[in-house]
Amino acid sequence: MFKSIARFSVRFRWPIIIVWLVAVPLAIKFLPSLTSVTNNDNSAFLPAHSPSTVATDLIAPFEGSKTTVTSTIVVSNSAGALTAADDAVIATVETKIKTIAGVSFVRDGTISKDGQAREIIVGTSSSGYGSNAPSIVASIRNDFPSSVAPLSFHLTGTLASSVDANNSQNDTRNKAQNFTVLLILVLLFIVYRSFLAPFITLIPAALSLALAGPVIAESTKWGVQVSSITQLLLIILLLGAGTDYGLFLVFRVREERRRGLETKEAVVQALAKVGEAITFSAATVVAALLSLLLASFGFYKGLGPSLAIGIGILLLSGLTLLPALLTVFGRAVFWPTHVKKATAKTPFWGVVAERVIKRPVVTLIVGLALFAVLMTGLIGYKTSGFDNSTPATNTDSGQGAQVITDHFPAASNNPQSVLIKFKQPVWDNLATVATAQQGLAAAPVFKDISGPLNPGGVTLTADQIATLYRQLGDPSTLPPTPPNAKVPAGMYQLYRSLAQFISPDGRTVQFYGVLSAGKSGSSAASQAMPAVRTSVSTVAESIGADQSGVLSQDAVIYDISHVANSDLKKIIPIVLLIIAVLLAVMLRSLIAPWYLIATVGLSYLATLGFAMIVFVHHGDGSGLNFFLPFLLFVFAMALGEDYNILVMSRIREEAQSSPSLSEAITKAIDVTGSTVTSAGVILAGTFIVLGFSGGSGNSQVQQIGFSIAFGILLDTFFVRTLLVPSIAVLLGRWNWWPSKLSRQPKA
């Protein structure tokens, strides 16, 4: 089959090249961009039954809809209390913002106790986390007056922080892509020692990446979800894996040329022999990624199909475009290096293989000992949530968060939203609300509580609120200017701010809490969620409330970690089984797949231990990012098997004609050693670039980049070249059982 594909790609090389060159720009022009469909709301990926999702339903009355996204405009006067002139400026800004497309409401929030700052709550439609987010945030900020010193405006909160973080991630993606391409080209120049070969190897991967983005974006119409980390991983995966597949073919073409074949026939023979390895390598990655569809966490459900689409496009380019380019450029591919017939190869890897074969038991024992040492890092294993919960101080959202910290109670800044829903409106029974707030304040899990009785740090009694309700009605319906002269302006504005604590229907009450366990965004805060929810539930039950919940980034992080760990336990056996079946089919063996999977599995655990040692035990991390173990498993198992497939398929090929298995292994390791080494270094290099591109402030990206890079290098220089050959030697002809090759009496 692969010889037929090779002859087709060689014969129709020019039409194939033209189709690819035309298809990519057409897709970019007529299909949506990947950025336009990205969802940065991690809570949106949670299953419907998770506590955070239930709490989202409870907070809906305050936001108009459970799909509404809120942000906070914080206005402050650095010279003193806000004046009537300041209020007029603020009212003008609010009027402008109400007209912005995508803004569903603008509502006055709390005034600080010192009178120097005011919050304005802005609600946007559910598209706020998607393509409209940057334009909505930019439009709001553009409506801020440019020179009204000492008055200052900042937009902070959920939507603004998300956009600012995504802008930073866009910069990370751009840096990662640029440096990855540069690194790959430099390494390919060193590997090939030729001018054209690096570009010809990289072009199919680059075009695949350009085409994959719009195709994946189009797939969101059928339910595929895309996150910002998906975009980042797509770049690294396609450029890295694409270069690997290119190396597999180009090195084999060079080998066939050294045997004396002309360009066209060399390409045909090379693809006929390594096409199967490339296809099965891609198939293992695709199968592992598609298994994520079985996950409960929507983040993984979207990640799997998105990256699988990219790998599918990459495989298509590797079987069509790359052979076509190699045929067109012919001998010039390796210029100025001359590919001579029967040129001797560097014997380094052959020498390594010979030594392994002579001492397979020693090699195996040393390998297992190394794995054991690295796996000691798993002692005290723990995960944490997102590391970007606090806005960067150099962003507008970060500056706004600082203003809130300076002027408002601690519970006003990135708080836990505690929601209690009553069977009847609370306006006629505010004593119950007071009891609830007192009960929450007395709970050991909370360090501070803000609510209807102390908005902005100013104390109100239940009787005062009841009197104001009789005089003014629902606070959410009141205009900025007091309609009742009997109520002082300050008290009037304070009462209006209760709209953020008591819902329009009067049945849901919201409190803002600060946890005793640690600051919001910390591992301690997220791990405290079970106790927090229990305390809230106890208070709610004691006052006869109908329902309760906690909504915050810490609550979402805890739920995500719980679902992610559950998915990991469910997906691992499935991925192992899928890869085992594919390896068994390709190698025609029921024995080899087991130790190939076992070695990669041990490599995975060792790499996870390494990550714990570097980032937690000897670093400043509170735990490994919750999805690192998942990504590491999928990438280590799937990408790690690429090199297994290449090496073992070559050993099987050589075993067909070699007088002994030892000789077959030696020759196979000799001819594939430079390919595997080059591919592993380049692929690891792409993830190292990812780690560095994240900068010192993004440990999430650093953990992913450096950990996966370490795992790839461990596979490249240790598992593939030492452990796998030693096990193969010890098993002998049983490697190929039950195929015919297992019945050949070779040593």
N, C-alpha and C positions, 0 to 999 in steps of 0.2 A: 504493500500500500504506500509506504513512504517513498519508495523508488518512483512510483507513479506520480506522487505529489511533486517530487523533485524534478522529474522530467517536464511536468506541466509548468512549474515555476521557471525553469530554465528556458523552455520553448517560448513561453508568453511573457518573457521578462519585461519588455517595454510596456505592454498594456497593464501589467501588474503595477509597475512603478507609477504610471500615469493615473491609474485608479486611486492609488493611495494619496498621491499629491493633490488630486481633485477632491477626494472624499473628506479629507481633514478640514480644509477651509470651508467647504459647504456645511459640514456639521457645526463648525464654530459659528457660522453666520445664521443658520436657520434653527438650530436647537438651543435651548436655554443653557446658560453658563452654570457651572457647578456652584459657584458662590451664591448665585441667585436663589438656590433651593436649599441652602444650608440652614439647619435648625440648630441654634446654639443653646436652646433651653433643655438642659439635661433631664429635668423633671418630666418633660414631655415623653421621654422614652420609657418611663416606668409603666408597669402593668396597671390596669384599672383598679385592681383590688388593693394596691399598696396604700399604707396609711397616709402618705404624702398626697397621693391622688385624691383620696377621700377628703383630706383637709382642704385641697384646692376647691372642691365643691362647696365647702363651708364658707370659704372666703369670697365666693362669687358675689353675694349681695353687696359687698363693699366696692366691688370693681365693675359692677354692671353685668358681668358674665364670667364664668369660670375660665374662659379662654383669654380674658383681658390681661394685659401685662402693664404693670404700674412702674412709674419712676417718680422721683421727687425733685422738684425745683426748690432749692434752698436759697433764700435771699437774706443777706446780712448787711448791717451798717457798721463799719469798723469804727465810726466816730461816736456811736452811742445808740440810744433807742431809736427804732424806726419812727419816722415822722409822718404827718399827714401827707406831705409831698411825696415821701417814699411810697406810701400806700397808693397814691394816684399812679405812680410809675408802675407799681406792681399790677394794679388793675388793668392798665393799658397792655402790659405784657400778657396777662391772662387772656384778654380779649383776642389778641392776635393768635395765641397758641390754640384757642378753641377752633379756629378756622383751618388748621393744618389737617390735610388728608391723613386719616389713620388715627387721629386723636379722638377718642370716644368721650372723654370727660376731662374737665379741669376743676379741681376742688380745693378750696383753701384748707390747709392743714393747721398744725399747731404753731402757736407763737411761743418763743422761748421765754423762760421766766425772767431773764434780764431784759427782754423786750428788743433785743438787737437782731433777732433772726426770725424768719417765718418759713414754714414749709408749705409747698403747693403740690398736691398730688395730681399727677397726670396719668390718665389711663389710655392705652392704645389697643387696637384690635389684635387678634391672635397672630396676624402677619408680622407683628413687631419683631419677632425673633428671626424672621426670614429675610426676604429680599428687601422689604420696606424699612427694615430697622435703621440702616445708616442714614437714609433720607429723612426719616422721622426725627431722629436725634439731631441731625444737622439742622433741620428746619426749626426745631425748638430752640436750639442754641443760637441760630441766626436771628431769632426774634428778641434775644437779650439785648438791652441797650449797651452800646459800646463804651460810653463815657458818662457815667452818672456817679462818680466817686462822691462819697465813700461807700456807695451802694454796690454790692457785687451779686451776681447770679451764677449759680452752678446747677447742672443737671446731674443727678446721681440716682442710685437705686438700681433695680433689676435690669431694666432695658438699657439704660445708659452704660452701666458697668459691662453688660454683655457686648455692646457695640465697641466700647473702648478695648475690651479684651480681644475681640475678634480683629480689630484693626492691628493690634499687636501681633496676633497669630498670622494675619496676612503678611506682615513684615517677616515673621519667622518662616512662612512658607516660601516667600520669594527668596530669602537668603538661602534656605535649604535647597531649593531647586537650582539656584545659580551655582552655589558651591559644590553641589553634588555633581552637576554636569562638568564643572571644571576639574574636580577630583577624578572622576571617571576617565576623562580625556587624558589627564596626566598619567594615571596608572596604565591606561591602555597604550600610550606611547612607550612607556617603559617595557610593558609586556611584549608588544609586537615589534618594537624598534622599526616602525614604518610610519608613513605619513597618513595614508588613506584608511588603513584598517581600523583605527580607533573611531573615525567618523562613520564608517560603514557599519560598524558594530552598534554604534549609539543611535544612528538615525531611525531604525525601526522602533526602538524603545521610545524615542522622543515623539515620533508621530503617533505611536500607540497612546502615549500619555495625552497628547493634544486631542485625540479622537475620543478617548475614554471619558474625559470630563463631560462633554455635551451628551454623550450616550447615557451616562449614569444620571445626569440631570434629567433627561427625558424619561428615564425609568421611574423617577419619583411620581410620575402620573399614575403608576401602577402600584404605588404603596411603598417603594423603597425610600428609606429615610437617610439623610446625609448630614453628618456632623462635621465640624471644623477639623477634628482629628482625622476623619476619613480623608479629607482633602490632602492633609499632610502626609499620611501613610501611603496614599495612592502615588504621590510623587516619588517617594523613596522606594516603594515596592516595584513600580514599573521600571524606573531607571536602573535599579539594582538588579532585579531578576531579569530584565531585558538584556542587560549587559552580560549576565551569566549565560543565558541561552545563546547569545551571540558568540560568546567565547567558545561554547561547546561546539558550535558549527564551524566557526572560522579556524579554530585549531585543527579540527578534523579535515577541513579542506586543505590546509597546509600540509598535513600528514599525507593526504592522498596525492597532492602535488609532488611530494618528495618520493612517492612511489613511482613517479613518472607519468601520471595522468595529466591530460590537458585540462584546462579550466572547466569546461562544461561537464565533462565526465567526472572530474574531481568533485564538483558541487553535487552532482547526482549521487555519487557513491557516498559522499560525506553525509548528506541528508538522509540517504537510505539507511545509514548505520546509526546516526545519532538522533534522527528524527523521532524514533520511538522513545529514547531517553528524554528528549526535550518535551514531548507530548505527555509522557507519564509524569514528568516533573511538574508541568503546569497542571495536570489533572489532579495531582495530590494537593496542590495549593487550592485549586478551585473546590475540590471536594471538602477540604477542611473548612474553607470559608463558607460554603453553602450549608454546612452542618450548623452554622450559627443561626440559621432560620428556626432551629428548634429552641433557641434561647427565649426566655421570658422578657429579658431586657431589650427594649426596642433599639437601643444604641447598637447592640450586637447584631440584631436582625438587619439593620441597615448597613452596618459595616461589612458583613459577609457578602451579600449580593453585590454591593458597590465594587469592592475589590475583586470579586470573582469576575465581574464584567470586564474590569481592566485587564486581568490575567488572560481572559479569553481572547480579547483583542490583541494582546501581546503575543500569544501563541500563533494567532493567524498571521501576524506580521513576520514572526520568526520562520514560519513554514513557506511563506510566499515572497514577501518583500526582501528579506535578507538574502535568500538564494538568488533572487533576480539581480540585486545589486552586486553580489559577488561575481555573477556571470558577466555582467556588463563591464565591470572594471577589470576583470581578469587578472593578469599578472601584476598590474599596477597596484593592486590591493596591498601587496607586501613590499612595495618600493619604499626605500632603496635597498631593503634586504633581498637577496637573491635566494629563492627557494630551489635548491639543487637536489637532484635525485640522489637518494640514499645518503643524505646528509646525516651525520651521526648526531644523536640526541645527547643532551647532558645526562649523565648517568645518576645524578643525585638521588632521584626518587627510586630508581631501581636498586641503589645501594641500601636505601632505607628499608625497602620492601624485603630485601634479602636478610637483613639483620632481624627484622620482625619475624620472618619465617623461621629463622634459626632459634629464636627465643620467644615463642608465642605466649607461653605461660607467664614468663616474667613480665612481658609487655602488658598482658591482661591484668596481672596483679597490681602493677604500678598504676595503670589506668583507673582501676577501681579504688585504689587508695587516694588518688587525686580527687576523684569524684566525692569520696567520703569526706575529705578535708573541706572541700567547698560547700558540701551540704550541711556542715556544722553551722553555717550561717543561718540556716532555717530555724535554729533554736530561738524562740521568742518571736516567731514569724507573726507579722501583723500588717494590715493594710490601712490606708487612710483615704480621704476623699480628694476633692479637687484642691489644687494649691492656689487657685486664683480667686478665692472667695472675697478677698479684700481688694478693692480697686487700687491700681498703682497710683502713688502720690503725685506723679507727673501728669496725670490725666484730669480732665474736668470732673469726672465722676469721683476720683480720688480726693480732689480738693473740696468737693461738695460734702463728701463723707467726713472730712476733717472739720468743716464748719459745724456739722451736726454734733460731732464729738465735743466741740468747744462750747456749744450753747445749749444743748439739749440733754436730758437725762440719758444715762447709759443705755437704757432700754429703747431709745429712739434710733440707735445706730445699728443697722444690720441685726435686728432683734429676732427672737423667736415669736412668731405670731401664734398666740394661744387663742383658740376659737371655741366658744361655748354657745350652743344653740338651745334656746328654750322653747317650750311648747306654746307659750303665749308671749305677746310683747312685754318687755320689761319696764316700760314707762310707768306702769301702775304698781310696780313692785321692785323699785330700785334698791331696796334693802337687800334683795337677793344678789344683785350685782355687787353691792358692797361686800357681802359675805364671800362671794366668789373671789374678788380681788384680795381680800384679807387672807383667804385660804391659800391662794397662789403665792402671796408674799411670804407666808409662813412656811411654805414647802422648802425643804433643804436644797432641792435641785435648782432653785432660782436665787440669784444674787440680787436682782432688782426686778420690779414689776411696775409697768405704767399702764394706765387704763382710764376709764371714764372719770375716776375720782381724783386723778392727778395729771391731767393733760399738760404736757410741756413742763411738768414739775410744779405746777400750781395746784394746790389742794382744793377740791370741791366736795361738798357733802351730798349724800343722796337726796336730802331735802332741798338743797339749792338747785340740783339738777331737775327735780320734780317741779319746782316752782317755775324755773325757766322754761320747761317744756309746756306748762300750762299757759305761759305768757307768749311764747314764740312758736311752739309747735316743733315739728321734725327739724333737727339742725341741718340735715342734708338739703333742705329746700330753701334755706334762708339766703337772701342776697348779701353782698358785701357791706352794704350800708344798713345800719340798724333801722328797722321800720317802727320800733317802739322806743320812744324817748325815755321811758321809765327805766330801761336797762342801760347801764353804763357801757360805753363803747368797748372798754377792755373786757368786761364780763360777757358782752355780746359775742365778741370774736372768740373768746375762750369756749363759749357754748357751741358756736359754729364748728369748732374743731372736734367736737364729740362725734361728728359724722364718720370719723375714721375708727371709732370705737363701738358705736351702736348702729346696726344696719337700718336702712330705711323702713323695713317692716317691723323693727324693734325686737326681733326674735334672736338675732345673733349678736353676741358681744365679743369684741376683739381686745386682747391684752397684749402688750409687748413685754417680753421677758429677756433677761440676761442670765445665762447659765452660770452656776457656781463651778461647774466642771472645767471651764476654760473658755477662751474667747471664741467667737463664732468663726468657723472655718478650720478649727483645730481638730485633731483626731479625738481628743478627749471630749469635745463638745458633741461630735457625732456619736461616739460610743455611749454617751449619756442618754441618748434618745429613748430607749426602753423605759428607764426610770422616770424621765420627764413625762412621757405619755401616760405612765401609770399614775403619777401624781395629779396630772390634769384630769384624768378620768375619775380619780377618787373625789376631787373637788366637785366636778360636774355632777357626779352621782349624789353627793351629799346635799346638793341644793335642788335636786330633782330635774336637772337639765335633760334635754332630749338627746343631745349628741355633743361630742367634743373632738378636738384634734389639734395638732401642732404642725405649723407650716413654716419652714425656714430652709436655708441652704444646708444646715446640719441635718435636718430631718430627711431631706432629699438624699444627701450623701449616705446616711445610714441605710436608707431603703435601697439605694443603688448598690451599695457594697453587699448588702444581704442578698439581693437578687443576683448580682454578678457572681458571687461565690457559689450560690446554688446552681447557676448555669454552668459554671466551670466543672462541678462534679457530674453534671448531666452530660455535658458535651465531650469531655475527655474520652470516655469509652467509645463513643461514636466515631470520633476522629481517628482513634487508634484502629478501630475495626475497618474503617474505610481505607486508610493507608495500607493496612495489612492486606486487604483484598487486592488493591492495585499493585502492590509489590509482588504478590503471589502470581498474579496474571502476567506481569512483565517478566519475572524471573523464572516462571514455570516451576515454582518451588513452594512448598508449604513449611519449610524450615527456615530459610534465610529471612523472611519477613519478621520473624519473632525477634531475632537478635538485632536486626536493623532497627526495629522500633524500640527495643530495650535500650540500645546505646543512645539513641536520640532522647529517650525519656530520661535516662540518667543525666545526659547533658543538660536537659531542661531543668532538672532539680538542682544541678550544680550551678547553673547560671542564676537561678532564683536565689540560691544561697549566696552567690557572689554579690547580687544586687542588695541583699539584706546587709551584708558586711560593709559594702561601700556607702550605701545611702542611709542606712538606719543605725547599725551598730557603731560605725565610725564616721557617720555623717550627721547632719542636723535634721533629718527627716523623721516625722512621727510614725512613719510606716510606708510601705510601698504603695504607690498609687493603685487604687482598687482594680483598674483594668490592665495593669502591667502583667500580672500572672496569666491572665487570659490571652492577651496579645502575644506574650512570650511563648506560651504553649502552642498556639496556632502557628506562629511564625517559625518557632524552633522545630516543631514536628514537620511542618510542610516544607519550609525552605531547607531544613537540615536534610530531609530525604532527597532533595535534588542531587546532592553530591553522592549520597548512597546509590541512587539510581544510576548516575553516570559511571561510578566506579564498578558497581556490581554488574551492570550490563556489559562493561568492557571485560571484566573477569570472565563472565560467561562466554563472551565472544572468543576470547583467547583460549578458553578451556576446550573449545570445539576442536582446536588443532594442536594444542600443546601436549607434549608427552606426559606432563604431570600438572597437578593443580598448583603446586608451588611455583613452577615456571610461569603458569598463566597469571598468577597473582603478581609476580615480579614484573612481568611485562606490562600488565594492565596498570599497575601503580606507576610504573616508569612513564608510560605515555599519557596518563591522565593526571599525573601529579602536578605538572605545571598548570594545567587547565583548572583543576580544583583549587589550587593555591591562588591563582590569579583571580578566579571568580569569587572565592571566599574573601580575599583581601578587598576587592572592589565592593562587594556587597556589604561587608562590615564597615568599609569606609563611608558608604552612603549613610549608614545609621550613626556613625560617629559624627558626621557633618550635622545630622539632625540634632544630636546631643549638644553640640557647640552652638548651633543656630538658635537654640532655645534661650541662650543667655544665662546669666547667673541667677536671674529671677524666676525662671520657669523650671522647677525641679521635675515637674510632670514630664516635660519633653526630654529632659536630661536622662531621667530614669529609663524611658523607652529607648532612646537612642543608644546609650552606652551599654545597657543590659543586653539588648538584642545583638549589638555588635560583638560583645564578648561571647555570647552563645554561638554566633556564626564562626568566630575565630576558633573557639574550642572544637567545634565540629570539623573545621577545615584542617587544622594542624594536628589534631589529636584523634578524634573519633574516626574520621574517614581514612587517615593515612596510617594509623597504628592499631586501634582497637578492632575495627572491622576486618582488616587483613589477618590479624592474629586469631580471631574467632573462626574465620573462614578456613584457616590452615588446620586448626584443631578439629573442625567438623569434617574436613576432607570432602569426599564425594557426597556426603549426606547434605551438603549445602543445596544440592539440586533435586533432592527427593520431592516428588516421585517421578520426575522427568527421566528421559532416557540417559541423560548425562550422569545421573546418580548411579547408574549401573555400569559405568565405565570404570574399570579398576585403576584409577590414577591416584598417585600419592598426593 
